[in-house]
């Protein structure tokens, strides 16, 4: 049976730029994906994201959608949201609240 919700905010803080950090974050996310109905990613502490992070986030959101796991992104700063818009990552913009 899947759990209803998972809130992730402890790994999302500061500048997320290095490939090691991005890999660590998404390896952890991927492990949670199959056991959940809904995952909430809290961006309140995120100040910068790399292109690699955006690519991996977009893939993660699409994979979640394919297996009927709802992903929601909250507390996105205006600067980070603008990055999402400029990068034209529609799948990410659709799950921002």
C-alpha positions as CSV (number, residue, x, y, z in Angstrom):
1,X,0.0,0.0,0.0
2,X,1.3,3.4,-0.9
3,X,1.8,6.2,1.6
4,X,-0.3,9.3,1.1
5,X,2.4,12.0,1.3
6,X,6.0,12.7,1.6
7,X,7.4,16.2,2.2
8,X,11.0,16.8,1.1
9,X,12.8,19.9,2.2
10,X,15.9,18.8,4.1
11,X,17.9,18.1,0.9
12,X,16.7,21.1,-0.9
13,X,18.6,24.2,0.2
14,X,21.1,26.7,-1.0
15,X,22.7,26.4,-4.4
16,X,22.1,23.1,-6.0
17,X,24.9,23.0,-8.6
18,X,27.3,20.1,-8.3
19,X,26.6,16.8,-10.1
20,X,27.3,14.9,-6.8
21,X,24.6,16.8,-4.9
22,X,22.1,16.5,-7.8
23,X,22.8,12.8,-8.1
24,X,22.4,12.3,-4.3
25,X,19.1,14.2,-4.3
26,X,17.6,12.4,-7.2
27,X,18.8,9.0,-6.1
28,X,17.0,9.6,-2.8
29,X,13.9,10.9,-4.7
30,X,13.8,7.8,-6.9
31,X,13.9,5.5,-3.9
32,X,10.8,7.2,-2.5
33,X,8.8,7.3,-5.8
34,X,7.4,3.8,-5.8
35,X,6.1,4.0,-2.3
36,X,4.1,7.2,-2.5
37,X,0.9,8.7,-3.9
38,X,2.1,12.2,-3.5
39,X,5.4,13.9,-3.0
40,X,5.8,17.5,-1.9
41,X,9.1,19.3,-2.7
42,X,9.6,22.4,-0.6
43,X,11.9,24.9,-2.3
44,X,11.8,27.5,0.5
45,X,15.6,27.2,1.1
46,X,16.7,26.9,-2.5
47,X,18.6,29.9,-3.9
48,X,20.0,28.6,-7.2
49,X,19.6,25.5,-9.4
50,X,21.8,24.2,-12.2
51,X,20.8,23.1,-15.6
52,X,21.5,19.5,-14.5
53,X,19.1,19.9,-11.6
54,X,16.4,21.2,-13.9
55,X,16.9,18.3,-16.3
56,X,16.7,15.7,-13.5
57,X,13.7,17.4,-11.9
58,X,11.9,17.4,-15.2
59,X,12.6,13.7,-15.7
60,X,11.6,13.0,-12.1
61,X,8.2,14.8,-12.5
62,X,7.5,12.9,-15.8
63,X,8.4,9.5,-14.2
64,X,6.2,10.3,-11.3
65,X,3.3,11.2,-13.5
66,X,3.8,8.0,-15.6
67,X,3.2,5.9,-12.4
68,X,0.4,8.1,-11.0
69,X,2.4,9.8,-8.3
70,X,1.5,13.4,-7.8
71,X,4.4,15.8,-7.4
72,X,3.9,19.3,-6.0
73,X,6.5,22.0,-5.7
74,X,5.9,24.7,-3.1
75,X,7.6,27.8,-1.8
76,X,9.4,28.5,-5.0
77,X,11.1,31.9,-4.9
78,X,10.3,34.4,-7.7
79,X,13.9,34.0,-9.0
80,X,13.8,30.2,-9.2
81,X,10.3,30.3,-10.7
82,X,11.6,32.7,-13.4
83,X,14.4,30.2,-14.1
84,X,11.7,27.5,-14.6
85,X,9.9,29.8,-17.0
86,X,13.0,30.8,-19.0
87,X,14.0,27.2,-19.3
88,X,10.5,26.4,-20.6
89,X,10.1,23.3,-18.4
90,X,6.4,23.0,-18.7
91,X,6.2,19.8,-16.6
92,X,7.8,21.6,-13.7
93,X,5.7,24.7,-14.0
94,X,2.6,22.6,-13.9
95,X,3.3,21.2,-10.5
96,X,4.4,24.5,-8.8
97,X,1.9,26.0,-6.4
